[in-house]
């Protein structure tokens, strides 16, 4: 790895040292605010990425411009708008009583020992229907957090259940952007990639479902569940139905805000000004999440422009000698680029062409190659604390994103199974 590549990637190391390492040493992940860790690592990135300004280096103004461009790219702004709408909807639903009513309905329908498994199945179903993990997390995380508080369960655990189920559909759905990106870059059909993925994903989902069933045996539903107000459940029913029908996630959240406001005003939960206040407080509550996302986008854009991603690609592809090694390099490549971009779709698009060249050179089935790209990127995306999925889930559940990480059984197991499948040449039909 050349010196420029090391410098380009060093802001990620600074972030890890500032946040993860110091938090572990302190024994408290709230000791170092994640916003401060990103601020300091972003300042460091602007200073070191681009060389010394007075000696043929990039001017500071240009570095700041690149940082700002990364913080405001199209996909980044789309994510921020989703955060704003999600905050407005979630808090309005909370003030109106929609979350409490939906939680009570869940507790009255599901026995305590099936709460974990039931939430996981719900997240799997919704995510494979809508093709987006973020949309699933937005819809189900407030319910999971409410169930956790009502049953005395761990909020990070139930939040992780939703995140895991959301990644199931993000990885497998025909309409997922990662599926489309993986198949288009490898030149194979959506249905073919689905078949290959099924060999990996389905067994893992069944194992996780069994684990949650066993873990749920210690959860008891409250005996005094209040009577369910069905009218207050309507906003979540509408959000889930419209999402499953394929409506854009921003349109779904906007509709949810309007329906929640209308019902809240009609049943006297709040007046028009109370509705506006609830929306405003919800948006304000997403402020930290928005700031983190923008700083991460800017820092990662500097890393990309200064050759950090190219360095990772060159490092992982220069010593390939076997088909098994080629598949492992593709998995490592998309995973590392995902760490550097915090966006699994972007990671697949960035590495897809190189993965195709490696696959053609070593005779890898393009369906298997597409499956590896999609599966590994989803695994990594689901466990990085600065990715949209964990940030959104943490924001809606009011927990630290790192606090969710120990409970992410599904993405960890899926990543492990994918690596083992490469080593064992499984599934044989596509290897």
C-alpha positions as CSV (number, residue, x, y, z in Angstrom):
1,X,0.0,0.0,0.0
2,X,1.5,3.4,-1.0
3,X,1.9,6.3,1.3
4,X,-0.8,8.4,-0.4
5,X,-3.3,5.5,0.0
6,X,-2.5,5.2,3.7
7,X,-3.0,8.9,4.2
8,X,-6.2,8.9,2.2
9,X,-7.7,6.0,4.4
10,X,-6.3,7.4,7.7
11,X,-9.5,9.5,8.6
12,X,-11.4,6.2,9.0
13,X,-8.7,5.0,11.4
14,X,-8.9,8.3,13.3
15,X,-12.7,7.9,13.6
16,X,-12.3,4.3,14.9
17,X,-9.7,5.4,17.5
18,X,-11.6,8.4,18.6
19,X,-15.0,6.7,19.0
20,X,-14.7,2.9,19.3
21,X,-11.4,2.5,21.0
22,X,-11.8,5.3,23.5
23,X,-15.4,4.2,24.2
24,X,-14.2,0.7,24.9
25,X,-11.4,1.9,27.2
26,X,-13.9,4.2,29.0
27,X,-16.4,1.4,29.2
28,X,-19.1,3.7,28.0
29,X,-20.2,4.3,24.4
30,X,-21.9,7.6,25.5
31,X,-18.6,9.0,26.8
32,X,-17.5,10.2,23.4
33,X,-20.4,11.7,21.4
34,X,-20.3,10.2,17.9
35,X,-20.8,13.7,16.4
36,X,-17.6,14.9,18.1
37,X,-15.7,11.8,16.7
38,X,-16.9,12.6,13.2
39,X,-16.2,16.3,13.5
40,X,-12.6,15.7,14.6
41,X,-12.0,13.0,12.0
42,X,-13.6,15.2,9.3
43,X,-11.3,18.1,10.3
44,X,-8.4,15.7,10.1
45,X,-9.5,14.5,6.6
46,X,-9.6,18.1,5.3
47,X,-6.1,18.8,6.7
48,X,-4.3,15.6,5.5
49,X,-6.2,14.6,2.4
50,X,-4.7,16.5,-0.5
51,X,-1.1,17.1,0.6
52,X,0.5,20.3,2.0
53,X,-1.2,23.4,0.4
54,X,2.1,25.3,0.1
55,X,3.9,22.5,-1.6
56,X,1.9,21.5,-4.7
57,X,-0.9,20.3,-2.5
58,X,-4.7,20.8,-2.9
59,X,-5.8,24.3,-1.5
60,X,-7.8,24.1,1.7
61,X,-10.8,25.8,-0.1
62,X,-10.8,23.0,-2.7
63,X,-10.8,20.3,0.0
64,X,-13.7,22.0,1.8
65,X,-15.5,22.1,-1.5
66,X,-15.0,18.4,-2.0
67,X,-16.1,17.7,1.6
68,X,-19.2,19.8,1.0
69,X,-20.0,18.1,-2.3
70,X,-19.8,14.7,-0.5
71,X,-22.1,15.9,2.2
72,X,-24.7,17.1,-0.3
73,X,-24.7,14.5,-3.0
74,X,-28.0,13.3,-4.4
75,X,-28.2,10.0,-2.6
76,X,-27.1,11.8,0.6
77,X,-29.8,14.5,0.4
78,X,-32.4,11.8,-0.3
79,X,-31.3,10.1,2.9
80,X,-31.6,13.3,4.8
81,X,-35.1,14.0,3.6
82,X,-36.1,10.6,4.7
83,X,-34.6,11.3,8.1
84,X,-36.6,14.6,8.3
85,X,-39.9,12.9,7.3
86,X,-39.3,9.9,9.5
87,X,-38.7,12.1,12.5
88,X,-41.8,14.1,11.9
89,X,-44.0,11.0,11.4
90,X,-42.5,9.1,14.4
91,X,-43.0,11.9,16.9
92,X,-46.4,12.8,15.6
93,X,-47.5,9.1,15.9
94,X,-46.0,9.0,19.4
95,X,-47.8,12.2,20.6
96,X,-51.1,11.0,19.0
97,X,-50.8,7.6,20.7
98,X,-50.4,5.6,17.5
99,X,-47.2,3.9,18.6
100,X,-48.7,2.9,22.0
101,X,-51.8,1.6,20.3
102,X,-49.8,-0.5,17.8
103,X,-47.6,-1.8,20.6
104,X,-50.7,-2.9,22.6
105,X,-52.1,-4.6,19.5
106,X,-48.8,-6.4,19.0
107,X,-48.7,-7.5,22.6
108,X,-52.3,-8.7,22.4
109,X,-51.8,-10.7,19.2
110,X,-48.3,-12.2,19.8
111,X,-47.6,-14.3,23.0
112,X,-44.5,-13.1,24.8
113,X,-42.4,-16.0,23.7
114,X,-43.0,-15.2,20.1
115,X,-42.4,-11.4,20.2
116,X,-38.8,-11.6,18.9
117,X,-39.6,-14.2,16.2
118,X,-42.7,-12.3,15.2
119,X,-41.0,-9.0,14.8
120,X,-38.2,-10.6,12.8
121,X,-40.7,-12.3,10.5
122,X,-42.6,-9.0,10.1
123,X,-39.4,-7.2,9.2
124,X,-38.4,-9.9,6.7
125,X,-41.9,-9.7,5.0
126,X,-42.0,-5.9,4.8
127,X,-38.4,-5.6,3.6
128,X,-38.7,-8.2,0.8
129,X,-41.9,-6.5,-0.3
130,X,-40.6,-2.9,-0.3
131,X,-37.0,-3.7,-1.3
132,X,-35.5,-1.3,1.2
133,X,-34.0,-1.8,4.6
134,X,-34.3,1.9,5.6
135,X,-38.1,1.9,4.8
136,X,-38.6,-1.2,6.9
137,X,-36.6,0.3,9.8
138,X,-38.6,3.5,9.7
139,X,-41.9,1.6,9.8
140,X,-41.1,-1.0,12.5
141,X,-38.4,0.3,14.8
142,X,-40.8,2.6,16.9
143,X,-43.1,-0.4,17.4
144,X,-40.1,-2.6,18.4
145,X,-38.8,0.0,20.9
146,X,-42.3,0.4,22.4
147,X,-42.7,-3.4,22.8
148,X,-39.3,-3.5,24.5
149,X,-40.3,-0.9,27.0
150,X,-43.6,-2.5,27.7
151,X,-42.1,-6.0,28.2
152,X,-39.0,-4.9,30.0
153,X,-36.8,-6.3,27.2
154,X,-33.6,-4.8,25.8
155,X,-34.4,-1.9,23.4
156,X,-31.1,-2.4,21.4
157,X,-31.9,-6.2,21.1
158,X,-35.4,-5.6,19.6
159,X,-34.0,-2.8,17.4
160,X,-31.4,-5.2,16.1
161,X,-34.2,-7.7,15.3
162,X,-35.8,-5.2,13.0
163,X,-32.4,-4.2,11.4
164,X,-31.6,-7.9,10.7
165,X,-35.0,-8.6,9.2
166,X,-34.8,-5.4,7.1
167,X,-31.5,-6.6,5.6
168,X,-33.1,-9.9,4.6
169,X,-35.3,-8.2,2.1
170,X,-32.7,-5.6,1.1
171,X,-30.5,-8.5,0.0
172,X,-33.2,-10.7,-1.5
173,X,-35.9,-8.5,-2.9
174,X,-36.4,-8.2,-6.7
175,X,-36.9,-4.4,-6.4
176,X,-34.0,-3.7,-4.1
177,X,-31.5,-1.2,-5.5
178,X,-28.6,-3.5,-4.4
179,X,-30.1,-6.4,-6.3
180,X,-30.5,-4.3,-9.4
181,X,-27.0,-2.9,-9.1
182,X,-25.4,-6.4,-8.6
183,X,-27.2,-8.1,-11.4
184,X,-26.7,-5.2,-13.9
185,X,-23.0,-5.0,-13.3
186,X,-22.6,-8.8,-13.6
187,X,-24.9,-9.2,-16.6
188,X,-27.3,-11.8,-15.1
189,X,-31.0,-12.0,-14.4
190,X,-32.7,-10.9,-11.1
191,X,-34.3,-14.4,-10.8
192,X,-30.9,-16.1,-11.2
193,X,-29.3,-14.1,-8.5
194,X,-32.3,-14.7,-6.3
195,X,-31.8,-18.5,-6.6
196,X,-28.2,-18.3,-5.6
197,X,-28.9,-16.0,-2.7
198,X,-31.6,-18.3,-1.5
199,X,-29.1,-21.0,-0.8
200,X,-27.3,-18.7,1.7
201,X,-30.1,-16.4,3.0
202,X,-32.9,-18.9,3.7
203,X,-30.9,-21.2,6.0
204,X,-29.5,-18.2,7.9
205,X,-33.0,-16.7,8.3
206,X,-34.4,-20.0,9.6
207,X,-31.5,-20.4,12.1
208,X,-32.0,-16.8,13.4
209,X,-35.7,-17.4,13.6
210,X,-35.0,-20.4,15.8
211,X,-32.6,-18.4,18.0
212,X,-35.2,-15.7,18.5
213,X,-37.8,-18.2,19.3
214,X,-35.6,-19.7,22.0
215,X,-34.5,-16.3,23.3
216,X,-38.1,-15.1,23.4
217,X,-39.1,-17.9,25.9
218,X,-38.0,-15.6,28.7
219,X,-40.2,-12.7,27.6
220,X,-43.6,-12.4,29.2
221,X,-46.3,-10.2,27.8
222,X,-47.7,-7.7,30.3
223,X,-50.9,-8.9,32.0
224,X,-52.6,-5.5,32.0
225,X,-52.4,-4.6,28.3
226,X,-54.7,-1.6,27.7
227,X,-57.6,-1.8,25.3
228,X,-56.4,-1.3,21.8
229,X,-57.7,1.9,20.1
230,X,-57.9,0.6,16.5
231,X,-58.4,4.1,15.0
232,X,-54.9,5.0,16.3
233,X,-53.4,2.0,14.7
234,X,-54.6,3.1,11.2
235,X,-51.6,5.3,10.4
236,X,-49.2,2.4,10.8
237,X,-51.5,0.1,8.9
238,X,-51.6,2.6,6.0
239,X,-47.8,3.1,6.2
240,X,-47.1,-0.7,6.0
241,X,-49.7,-1.3,3.3
242,X,-48.6,1.5,1.0
243,X,-44.9,0.5,1.5
244,X,-45.6,-3.1,0.7
245,X,-47.5,-1.9,-2.4
246,X,-44.3,-0.2,-3.6
247,X,-45.0,3.4,-2.9
248,X,-41.9,5.6,-2.6
249,X,-40.7,5.8,1.0
250,X,-40.9,9.6,1.1
251,X,-44.5,9.5,-0.2
252,X,-45.3,6.8,2.4
253,X,-44.0,9.0,5.3
254,X,-45.7,12.1,4.0
255,X,-49.0,10.2,3.8
256,X,-48.4,8.8,7.3
257,X,-47.8,12.4,8.7
258,X,-51.1,13.6,7.1
259,X,-53.1,10.7,8.3
260,X,-51.7,10.8,11.8
261,X,-52.3,14.6,12.0
262,X,-55.9,14.2,10.7
263,X,-56.8,11.4,13.2
264,X,-55.0,13.2,16.1
265,X,-57.0,16.4,15.4
266,X,-60.3,14.6,15.1
267,X,-59.9,12.5,18.3
268,X,-58.6,15.5,20.3
269,X,-55.0,14.3,20.8
270,X,-53.8,17.7,19.7
271,X,-55.0,20.7,17.7
272,X,-53.3,22.0,14.5
273,X,-50.6,23.8,16.4
274,X,-50.0,20.8,18.6
275,X,-49.6,18.7,15.3
276,X,-47.1,21.3,14.0
277,X,-45.2,21.2,17.3
278,X,-45.0,17.4,17.3
279,X,-43.6,17.5,13.8
280,X,-41.1,20.2,14.7
281,X,-39.9,18.3,17.7
282,X,-39.5,15.1,15.7
283,X,-37.5,16.9,13.0
284,X,-35.3,18.5,15.7
285,X,-34.7,15.1,17.3
286,X,-33.2,13.9,14.0
287,X,-30.6,16.8,14.1
288,X,-27.7,14.7,15.4
289,X,-28.5,12.0,12.9
290,X,-28.5,14.5,10.0
291,X,-25.2,16.1,11.1
292,X,-23.5,12.7,11.4
293,X,-24.7,11.6,8.0
294,X,-23.4,14.8,6.3
295,X,-20.0,14.7,8.0
296,X,-19.6,11.1,7.1
297,X,-20.5,11.8,3.5
298,X,-18.0,14.6,3.3
299,X,-15.2,12.7,4.9
300,X,-15.8,9.6,2.7
301,X,-15.8,11.8,-0.4
302,X,-12.4,13.1,0.5
303,X,-11.1,9.6,1.0
304,X,-12.5,8.6,-2.4
305,X,-11.1,11.6,-4.3
306,X,-7.6,11.2,-2.8
307,X,-7.4,7.5,-3.9
308,X,-8.4,5.7,-0.8
309,X,-10.9,3.4,-2.5
310,X,-8.5,2.8,-5.4
311,X,-5.8,1.7,-2.9
312,X,-8.2,-0.8,-1.3
313,X,-9.1,-2.2,-4.7
314,X,-5.5,-2.5,-5.8
315,X,-4.4,-4.1,-2.5
316,X,-7.1,-6.8,-2.7
317,X,-6.8,-7.7,-6.3
318,X,-3.1,-8.0,-7.0
319,X,-2.4,-11.5,-5.5
320,X,-5.3,-13.5,-6.9
321,X,-4.3,-17.0,-8.1
322,X,-7.3,-19.3,-7.7
323,X,-11.0,-19.3,-8.3
324,X,-11.7,-19.5,-4.5
325,X,-9.2,-16.6,-4.0
326,X,-11.0,-14.6,-6.7
327,X,-14.4,-15.0,-5.0
328,X,-12.8,-14.1,-1.6
329,X,-11.2,-11.0,-3.1
330,X,-14.6,-9.9,-4.6
331,X,-16.2,-10.3,-1.1
332,X,-13.4,-8.4,0.6
333,X,-13.3,-5.8,-2.1
334,X,-17.0,-4.8,-1.9
335,X,-16.9,-5.1,1.9
336,X,-13.9,-2.7,2.3
337,X,-15.3,-0.2,-0.2
338,X,-18.7,-0.4,1.7
339,X,-16.8,0.6,4.9
340,X,-15.3,3.5,3.0
341,X,-18.6,4.7,1.4
342,X,-21.2,3.7,4.0
343,X,-23.5,2.9,1.1
344,X,-24.0,-0.7,-0.1
345,X,-25.4,0.3,-3.5
346,X,-22.5,2.7,-4.2
347,X,-20.1,0.0,-3.1
348,X,-21.6,-2.5,-5.6
349,X,-21.6,0.0,-8.4
350,X,-18.0,1.1,-7.6
351,X,-16.6,-2.5,-7.5
352,X,-19.0,-4.2,-9.9
353,X,-16.9,-3.7,-13.1
354,X,-13.7,-4.9,-11.4
355,X,-15.6,-7.9,-9.9
356,X,-16.9,-8.7,-13.4
357,X,-13.3,-8.7,-14.8
358,X,-12.1,-10.9,-12.0
359,X,-15.0,-13.3,-12.5
360,X,-14.5,-13.5,-16.2
361,X,-10.7,-14.1,-15.8
362,X,-11.2,-17.0,-13.3
363,X,-14.4,-18.4,-14.7
364,X,-16.7,-17.5,-11.8
365,X,-20.4,-17.9,-12.5
366,X,-21.8,-14.3,-12.9
367,X,-24.8,-15.3,-10.8
368,X,-22.5,-16.3,-7.9
369,X,-20.5,-13.1,-8.4
370,X,-23.7,-11.0,-8.2
371,X,-24.7,-12.9,-5.1
372,X,-21.4,-12.3,-3.3
373,X,-21.5,-8.6,-4.2
374,X,-25.0,-8.1,-2.8
375,X,-24.7,-10.4,0.3
376,X,-21.4,-9.0,1.5
377,X,-22.3,-5.4,1.0
378,X,-25.6,-5.8,2.9
379,X,-23.7,-7.6,5.8
380,X,-21.2,-4.8,6.1
381,X,-23.8,-2.0,5.6
382,X,-25.9,-3.5,8.4
383,X,-23.1,-3.5,11.0
384,X,-21.2,-0.2,10.5
385,X,-22.4,2.3,13.2
386,X,-22.3,5.2,10.7
387,X,-24.4,3.5,8.0
388,X,-27.9,4.8,7.3
389,X,-29.6,1.6,8.7
390,X,-28.0,1.7,12.2
391,X,-28.2,5.5,12.4
392,X,-31.9,5.5,11.5
393,X,-32.7,2.6,13.9
394,X,-30.7,4.2,16.7
395,X,-32.4,7.6,16.2
396,X,-35.9,6.1,16.2
397,X,-35.2,3.9,19.2
398,X,-33.3,6.6,21.1
399,X,-30.2,4.3,21.6
400,X,-26.6,4.5,20.7
401,X,-25.9,2.8,17.3
402,X,-22.9,1.0,18.7
403,X,-25.2,-0.4,21.4
404,X,-27.2,-2.2,18.7
405,X,-24.1,-3.9,17.2
406,X,-23.7,-6.8,19.6
407,X,-27.2,-8.0,18.8
408,X,-27.0,-8.0,15.0
409,X,-27.1,-11.8,14.8
410,X,-28.5,-12.0,11.2
411,X,-25.9,-9.9,9.3
412,X,-23.0,-11.4,11.3
413,X,-24.2,-15.0,10.6
414,X,-24.9,-14.2,7.0
415,X,-21.5,-12.8,6.5
416,X,-19.9,-15.9,8.1
417,X,-22.0,-18.2,6.0
418,X,-21.0,-16.4,2.8
419,X,-17.3,-16.7,3.6
420,X,-17.7,-20.4,4.5
421,X,-19.7,-20.9,1.3
422,X,-16.8,-19.5,-0.7
423,X,-14.3,-21.7,1.0
424,X,-16.4,-24.8,0.6
425,X,-17.5,-23.9,-3.0
426,X,-21.1,-23.8,-2.1
427,X,-23.6,-24.0,-3.7
428,X,-21.8,-26.4,-6.0
429,X,-24.2,-25.8,-8.9
430,X,-23.0,-22.2,-9.2
431,X,-19.4,-22.8,-8.2
